Amino acid sequence: MSQMDQFEFTGKQKRNVFLILVIGLVLMVLGIFIEMSGGGGHHEEHGLLNNSSGQVASLMAHDQAEGSHAEEAGGHHGYHWYQRLYANLWINNMYFMGIGIIGLFFFAIQYVARAGWSASIIRVMLAYAHWIPYGAVLIILVFFLANHDLFHWTHESLYVEFLEDGSPNPEYDEIIVGKAGFLNMPFYWARMLIGLGVWTGAFFLLRKYTLAEDQEGGTKYYHKSVTTSAIFIIFFAVSSSILAWDWIMSIDTHWYSTMFGWYIFASWFVTGLASITLMTVWLKKLGYLPMVNENHIHDLGKFVFGFSIFWTYIWFSQFLLIYYANIPEETVYFWERLNSHTYAPLFYLNLLLNFFLPFLLLMTRDSKRQWLMLRIVTSIVIVGHFIDFYLMITPGTLKAHGGIGFMEIGTYLVYLGLFAFVVLNGLSRYKLVPANHPMLEESVHHHI
């Protein structure tokens, strides 16, 4: 039956993915070479503190000094090219892991909600989750290699109040010391390994159940998937927030936001939804998924539209609370992004790509049913939220040395090529539509 067709990862598609990977490697190496030669640095001593007032300017100067203090604590002097490479690796790790884990999260939601409309596309969601074990390894490796260059709080000298001769330690940081009960290496590693381990285990278990359902039929494995999905969603709700604090918010160690976990989830979720929608439309164009009709596509479009607004709501709520309170320790986070010649244009571009364009382009019912429009909007959202993660990570790691150049574009393309290969290869290993899913008939007749 055509609805049971299995995706074929063709030689041409593999060559295209390989081409993306090669172009990315070339650009990344070129960017590294330019950075090593000193041509890629960005210095904003005059632009970074424009119109700053007393306390905020002082805090910004302190936060800028964190970078140099971290280098000195780690035995370095001045800015080094590899710090920019590490920052780019970390950005892409966070970004692509988010798409992968949302694939599994959205897959699990369908089971817990006992949704029928999505039965014909849940394998597309699961395909993205194939990245989780690979992404977990990359996150662990990059953190192991680059933690001192990415996270200021990892330097031991910050926790020593007095030097051996009894004199005060100029690098001692009372605020970071106050967070040492949470931000310490043993506890940090434990949280990361447990979180990534459970995410990976949940992926393998849910994939095992859905494939066993194809072989044996019945509802036994469907009910197992429901139970496992419910447990995973509860764990994900907690772990995603904690790991968001660990992986991203702790980069700006003095700053914190009580909404940050929700903010990361919203950015991950809408990017994952856009990716699932784009993949579904692409597969339809290739002649796969004959059971999927314009009503399924419409539902996916509504998800992208709705959660673009949800992301904006979280973004604005976080910004407004900080703006209204006007506490220097909080406002410094936005001030250093809005008063930088490098980051300010990206700050406004972030809002344009992730709210205004999706909102305006997907406002009508018809636009959510048009393949071309969905391909355009989802591509905008996917790129837009990469900029969102760039803005969350780069100012805290590189300070005035950030920028968008060959290294940023190349690293993104390298990860994109690897990610696409893993996802498409995973998708080709099983039937696109679950043969014995109990809700499949409902999905066939889905109409809105």
C-alpha positions as CSV (number, residue, x, y, z in Angstrom):
1,M,0.0,0.0,0.0
2,S,1.3,3.5,-0.8
3,Q,0.5,4.8,2.7
4,M,3.0,2.3,4.0
5,D,5.8,3.6,1.8
6,Q,9.2,3.9,3.3
7,F,11.3,7.0,2.8
8,E,14.3,6.4,0.5
9,F,17.3,8.5,1.4
10,T,18.6,8.7,-2.2
11,G,22.1,9.1,-3.4
12,K,21.3,12.6,-4.7
13,Q,19.9,13.7,-1.4
14,K,23.0,12.3,0.4
15,R,25.2,14.3,-2.1
16,N,23.3,17.5,-1.3
17,V,23.7,17.0,2.4
18,F,27.4,16.2,1.9
19,L,27.7,19.4,-0.2
20,I,26.2,21.5,2.6
21,L,28.7,19.8,5.0
22,V,31.7,20.5,2.8
23,I,30.7,24.2,2.1
24,G,30.3,24.6,5.9
25,L,33.7,23.1,6.6
26,V,35.3,25.4,4.0
27,L,33.6,28.5,5.4
28,M,34.4,27.5,9.0
29,V,38.1,26.9,8.3
30,L,38.2,30.2,6.4
31,G,36.6,31.9,9.4
32,I,39.1,30.3,11.7
33,F,42.0,31.4,9.5
34,I,40.7,35.0,9.4
35,E,40.2,35.0,13.2
36,M,43.7,33.6,13.8
37,S,45.2,36.3,11.6
38,G,43.4,39.0,13.7
39,G,41.0,40.1,11.0
40,G,37.8,38.9,12.6
41,G,37.8,40.6,15.9
42,H,35.1,43.2,16.7
43,H,35.9,45.9,19.3
44,E,33.3,48.2,20.5
45,E,34.8,50.2,23.3
46,H,33.2,53.4,22.0
47,G,29.8,51.9,21.0
48,L,29.1,49.5,23.8
49,L,28.4,52.1,26.5
50,N,26.5,54.7,24.5
51,N,24.0,56.7,26.6
52,S,24.7,54.5,29.7
53,S,24.0,55.8,33.1
54,G,25.9,55.3,36.3
55,Q,25.0,51.9,37.7
56,V,24.3,50.1,34.4
57,A,27.5,51.4,32.9
58,S,29.4,50.2,36.0
59,L,27.8,46.8,35.8
60,M,28.5,46.5,32.1
61,A,32.1,47.3,32.7
62,H,32.2,44.6,35.3
63,D,30.5,42.1,33.0
64,Q,33.0,42.9,30.2
65,A,35.8,42.5,32.7
66,E,34.5,39.0,33.4
67,G,35.8,37.8,30.1
68,S,39.3,39.0,30.7
69,H,39.2,37.7,34.3
70,A,38.2,34.3,33.1
71,E,41.1,34.2,30.6
72,E,43.6,35.2,33.3
73,A,42.2,32.6,35.7
74,G,42.6,30.0,33.0
75,G,46.1,31.1,32.2
76,H,45.3,33.1,29.1
77,H,45.9,36.7,28.3
78,G,43.7,38.5,25.8
79,Y,41.2,37.2,23.3
80,H,41.9,34.0,21.3
81,W,40.3,32.8,18.1
82,Y,39.3,29.5,19.6
83,Q,36.9,31.2,22.0
84,R,34.8,32.2,19.1
85,L,34.9,28.7,17.7
86,Y,33.8,27.3,21.1
87,A,31.0,29.8,21.3
88,N,29.7,28.8,17.8
89,L,29.9,25.1,18.7
90,W,27.9,25.7,21.9
91,I,25.3,27.8,20.0
92,N,24.7,25.0,17.5
93,N,24.7,22.3,20.1
94,M,21.9,24.1,22.0
95,Y,20.0,25.0,18.8
96,F,20.0,21.5,17.2
97,M,19.5,19.6,20.4
98,G,16.4,21.7,20.9
99,I,15.0,20.7,17.6
100,G,15.8,17.0,18.3
101,I,14.2,17.0,21.8
102,I,11.1,18.8,20.6
103,G,10.7,16.1,17.9
104,L,10.5,13.6,20.8
105,F,8.4,15.9,23.0
106,F,5.8,16.5,20.3
107,F,5.8,12.8,19.5
108,A,5.1,12.0,23.2
109,I,2.3,14.7,23.4
110,Q,0.4,12.9,20.6
111,Y,0.3,9.7,22.7
112,V,-0.6,11.3,26.0
113,A,-3.3,13.4,24.4
114,R,-4.4,10.3,22.5
115,A,-4.5,12.5,19.4
116,G,-5.8,11.0,16.2
117,W,-5.2,13.7,13.6
118,S,-1.4,13.3,13.9
119,A,-1.1,9.5,13.6
120,S,0.0,9.7,9.9
121,I,2.9,12.1,10.7
122,I,4.2,11.0,14.1
123,R,7.1,9.2,12.4
124,V,8.3,12.6,11.0
125,M,8.4,13.9,14.6
126,L,10.3,10.8,15.7
127,A,12.8,11.3,12.9
128,Y,14.1,14.5,14.5
129,A,14.7,12.7,17.8
130,H,17.4,10.6,16.2
131,W,19.7,13.6,16.8
132,I,19.4,13.3,20.6
133,P,22.2,10.7,21.3
134,Y,24.6,12.4,18.8
135,G,23.8,15.9,20.2
136,A,24.3,14.6,23.7
137,V,27.8,13.4,22.9
138,L,28.7,16.7,21.2
139,I,27.4,18.7,24.2
140,I,29.5,16.7,26.6
141,L,32.6,16.9,24.5
142,V,32.3,20.7,23.9
143,F,31.7,21.4,27.6
144,F,34.6,19.2,28.6
145,L,36.9,21.0,26.2
146,A,35.7,24.6,26.5
147,N,33.9,25.1,29.8
148,H,36.5,27.7,31.1
149,D,36.1,29.7,27.8
150,L,32.3,29.5,27.9
151,F,31.4,29.7,31.6
152,H,33.0,32.3,33.8
153,W,31.8,30.5,37.0
154,T,34.0,27.4,36.3
155,H,37.2,29.2,37.3
156,E,38.3,28.1,40.8
157,S,40.1,31.4,41.6
158,L,36.7,33.1,41.8
159,Y,35.9,31.2,45.0
160,V,39.1,32.0,46.9
161,E,38.6,35.0,49.1
162,F,42.2,35.4,50.2
163,L,45.5,34.5,48.5
164,E,48.2,32.4,50.2
165,D,49.9,35.5,51.5
166,G,46.7,36.6,53.2
167,S,46.0,39.5,50.8
168,P,42.4,39.8,49.3
169,N,42.0,37.9,46.0
170,P,41.0,40.5,43.3
171,E,39.2,37.8,41.3
172,Y,37.0,36.7,44.3
173,D,33.3,37.0,43.2
174,E,30.9,37.1,46.1
175,I,27.8,36.7,43.8
176,I,29.2,33.6,42.1
177,V,30.3,32.2,45.5
178,G,26.7,32.6,46.6
179,K,25.6,30.4,43.7
180,A,28.2,27.7,44.3
181,G,25.7,25.3,45.9
182,F,24.1,25.0,42.5
183,L,26.9,26.0,40.1
184,N,29.6,23.5,41.0
185,M,31.2,21.0,38.6
186,P,30.1,17.7,40.3
187,F,26.5,18.8,40.6
188,Y,26.5,20.4,37.1
189,W,27.9,17.2,35.5
190,A,25.3,15.1,37.3
191,R,22.4,17.2,36.1
192,M,23.7,17.2,32.5
193,L,24.4,13.5,32.4
194,I,21.1,12.5,34.0
195,G,19.1,14.9,31.7
196,L,20.8,13.8,28.5
197,G,20.7,10.1,29.6
198,V,17.0,10.1,30.3
199,W,16.3,12.0,27.1
200,T,18.3,9.5,25.1
201,G,16.8,6.5,26.9
202,A,13.2,7.8,26.3
203,F,14.0,8.2,22.6
204,F,15.2,4.6,22.2
205,L,12.3,3.2,24.3
206,L,9.6,5.1,22.4
207,R,11.1,4.2,19.1
208,K,11.2,0.5,20.2
209,Y,7.5,0.6,21.1
210,T,6.3,2.2,17.9
211,L,8.3,-0.2,15.7
212,A,7.1,-3.2,17.7
213,E,3.6,-1.9,17.1
214,D,4.2,-2.2,13.4
215,Q,5.2,-5.9,13.8
216,E,2.7,-7.2,16.3
217,G,-0.3,-4.9,16.1
218,G,-2.9,-4.6,18.9
219,T,-2.8,-1.9,21.5
220,K,-0.2,-3.3,23.9
221,Y,2.6,-1.1,22.6
222,Y,0.4,1.9,22.1
223,H,-0.5,1.9,25.8
224,K,3.2,1.4,26.7
225,S,4.0,4.4,24.6
226,V,1.3,6.4,26.4
227,T,2.7,5.6,29.8
228,T,6.3,6.2,28.8
229,S,5.4,9.5,27.1
230,A,3.6,10.7,30.2
231,I,6.7,10.0,32.4
232,F,9.0,11.6,29.8
233,I,6.9,14.8,29.5
234,I,6.9,15.3,33.3
235,F,10.7,14.8,33.3
236,F,11.2,17.0,30.3
237,A,9.2,19.8,31.9
238,V,11.6,19.9,34.9
239,S,14.9,19.0,33.1
240,S,14.5,21.4,30.2
241,S,14.3,24.3,32.5
242,I,17.2,23.2,34.7
243,L,19.4,22.5,31.7
244,A,18.4,25.9,30.2
245,W,19.7,27.5,33.3
246,D,22.9,25.4,33.2
247,W,23.6,25.6,29.5
248,I,22.7,29.1,28.7
249,M,21.6,31.3,31.6
250,S,24.7,30.5,33.6
251,I,26.9,32.0,30.9
252,D,25.8,35.4,32.2
253,T,26.5,34.3,35.8
254,H,25.4,37.5,37.6
255,W,22.2,37.8,35.7
256,Y,19.1,35.6,36.1
257,S,15.5,35.5,34.9
258,T,12.7,33.5,36.5
259,M,11.1,33.1,33.1
260,F,14.2,31.8,31.3
261,G,13.2,28.1,31.3
262,W,9.9,29.0,29.6
263,Y,11.8,31.2,27.2
264,I,14.1,28.5,26.0
265,F,11.2,26.0,25.8
266,A,9.2,28.5,23.6
267,S,12.2,29.0,21.3
268,W,12.9,25.3,21.0
269,F,9.3,24.4,20.5
270,V,8.5,26.8,17.7
271,T,11.7,25.9,15.9
272,G,10.9,22.2,16.3
273,L,7.3,22.8,15.0
274,A,8.6,24.7,12.0
275,S,11.1,21.9,11.2
276,I,8.4,19.2,11.5
277,T,6.1,21.3,9.2
278,L,8.9,21.9,6.7
279,M,9.8,18.2,6.6
280,T,6.1,17.2,6.2
281,V,5.6,19.6,3.3
282,W,8.8,18.4,1.6
283,L,7.8,14.8,1.9
284,K,4.4,15.6,0.4
285,K,6.2,17.3,-2.5
286,L,8.2,14.2,-3.1
287,G,5.0,12.1,-3.2
288,Y,5.2,10.5,0.3
289,L,2.5,10.7,3.0
290,P,-0.5,10.3,0.7
291,M,-2.8,10.1,3.8
292,V,-1.7,13.6,4.8
293,N,-4.1,16.2,3.5
294,E,-4.5,20.0,3.6
295,N,-6.2,19.7,7.0
296,H,-3.1,18.2,8.6
297,I,-0.9,20.9,6.9
298,H,-3.3,23.5,8.2
299,D,-3.0,22.2,11.8
300,L,0.8,22.3,11.6
301,G,0.6,25.8,10.2
302,K,-1.6,26.8,13.2
303,F,0.9,25.4,15.6
304,V,3.7,27.4,14.0
305,F,1.5,30.6,14.0
306,G,0.3,30.1,17.6
307,F,3.6,29.3,19.1
308,S,5.4,32.1,17.3
309,I,3.0,34.3,19.2
310,F,3.6,32.3,22.4
311,W,7.4,32.9,22.0
312,T,6.7,36.6,21.6
313,Y,4.5,36.7,24.7
314,I,7.3,35.1,26.8
315,W,9.9,37.4,25.2
316,F,7.9,40.5,25.9
317,S,6.9,39.4,29.4
318,Q,10.5,38.9,30.3
319,F,11.6,42.1,28.7
320,L,8.8,44.2,30.2
321,L,9.3,42.9,33.7
322,I,13.0,43.8,33.6
323,Y,12.3,47.1,31.9
324,Y,9.6,48.1,34.4
325,A,11.6,47.1,37.5
326,N,14.6,48.9,36.1
327,I,17.0,47.1,38.4
328,P,20.6,47.5,37.1
329,E,21.5,43.8,37.8
330,E,18.7,42.8,35.5
331,T,18.7,45.5,32.8
332,V,22.3,45.0,32.0
333,Y,21.5,41.9,30.1
334,F,19.4,43.8,27.5
335,W,21.5,46.9,27.7
336,E,24.6,45.2,26.5
337,R,22.7,43.8,23.5
338,L,20.8,47.0,22.6
339,N,23.9,49.3,22.9
340,S,26.2,47.2,20.8
341,H,26.9,47.9,17.1
342,T,27.2,44.1,16.6
343,Y,24.2,42.9,18.6
344,A,21.6,45.6,18.3
345,P,20.7,45.0,14.6
346,L,20.4,41.3,15.4
347,F,18.2,42.1,18.4
348,Y,15.6,43.8,16.2
349,L,16.0,41.3,13.4
350,N,15.2,38.6,15.9
351,L,11.8,40.2,16.5
352,L,11.2,40.7,12.8
353,L,11.9,37.1,11.8
354,N,10.3,35.4,14.8
355,F,7.2,37.4,15.4
356,F,6.2,40.0,12.8
357,L,6.8,38.0,9.6
358,P,5.2,34.7,10.9
359,F,2.3,36.6,12.4
360,L,1.6,38.6,9.2
361,L,2.3,35.8,6.7
362,L,0.3,33.1,8.5
363,M,-2.6,35.2,9.7
364,T,-5.2,33.9,7.2
365,R,-6.6,30.4,6.9
366,D,-5.5,30.0,3.3
367,S,-1.9,30.9,4.0
368,K,-1.7,27.9,6.5
369,R,-2.7,25.6,3.7
370,Q,-0.3,26.8,1.0
371,W,2.8,24.7,0.7
372,L,4.9,27.6,-0.6
373,M,3.9,30.0,2.1
374,L,4.6,27.4,4.8
375,R,8.0,26.6,3.3
376,I,8.9,30.3,3.4
377,V,7.6,31.0,6.9
378,T,9.1,27.9,8.5
379,S,12.5,28.6,6.9
380,I,12.3,32.2,8.3
381,V,11.5,30.8,11.8
382,I,14.2,28.2,11.7
383,V,16.9,30.8,10.8
384,G,15.3,33.4,13.1
385,H,15.6,31.3,16.2
386,F,19.2,30.5,15.4
387,I,19.7,34.2,15.7
388,D,17.8,34.1,19.0
389,F,20.2,31.5,20.4
390,Y,23.1,33.5,19.0
391,L,22.0,36.5,21.0
392,M,21.5,34.5,24.2
393,I,25.0,33.0,24.1
394,T,27.5,35.2,22.2
395,P,27.4,38.5,24.2
396,G,28.0,36.6,27.4
397,T,30.9,34.5,26.0
398,L,32.6,36.8,23.5
399,K,31.6,40.3,24.8
400,A,32.7,42.8,22.2
401,H,34.4,40.2,20.0
402,G,31.2,38.7,18.6
403,G,30.0,39.0,15.0
404,I,28.4,37.1,12.1
405,G,31.0,35.9,9.7
406,F,32.4,32.9,7.8
407,M,32.9,31.0,11.1
408,E,29.3,31.4,12.2
409,I,27.8,30.6,8.8
410,G,30.2,27.7,8.3
411,T,29.7,26.1,11.7
412,Y,25.9,26.3,11.3
413,L,26.1,24.6,7.9
414,V,28.4,21.9,9.3
415,Y,25.9,21.1,12.0
416,L,23.0,21.4,9.5
417,G,24.6,18.9,7.3
418,L,25.3,16.4,10.1
419,F,21.8,17.0,11.5
420,A,20.1,16.5,8.1
421,F,22.0,13.3,7.5
422,V,21.1,11.8,10.9
423,V,17.4,12.8,10.6
424,L,16.9,11.6,7.1
425,N,18.9,8.4,7.6
426,G,16.8,7.7,10.7
427,L,13.6,8.4,8.8
428,S,14.6,5.9,6.1
429,R,14.8,3.0,8.6
430,Y,11.1,2.5,9.1
431,K,7.7,3.0,7.5
432,L,6.7,6.6,7.3
433,V,3.2,5.8,8.6
434,P,2.7,3.5,11.7
435,A,1.0,0.5,10.2
436,N,-1.0,-0.6,13.3
437,H,-1.6,2.7,15.1
438,P,-5.1,2.5,16.6
439,M,-5.8,6.1,15.7
440,L,-4.8,5.8,12.0
441,E,-8.3,5.7,10.7
442,E,-9.1,8.9,12.4
443,S,-6.1,10.5,10.9
444,V,-7.2,9.4,7.4
445,H,-10.5,11.1,7.8
446,H,-9.2,14.2,9.6
447,H,-11.1,17.3,8.5
448,I,-11.3,20.8,9.9
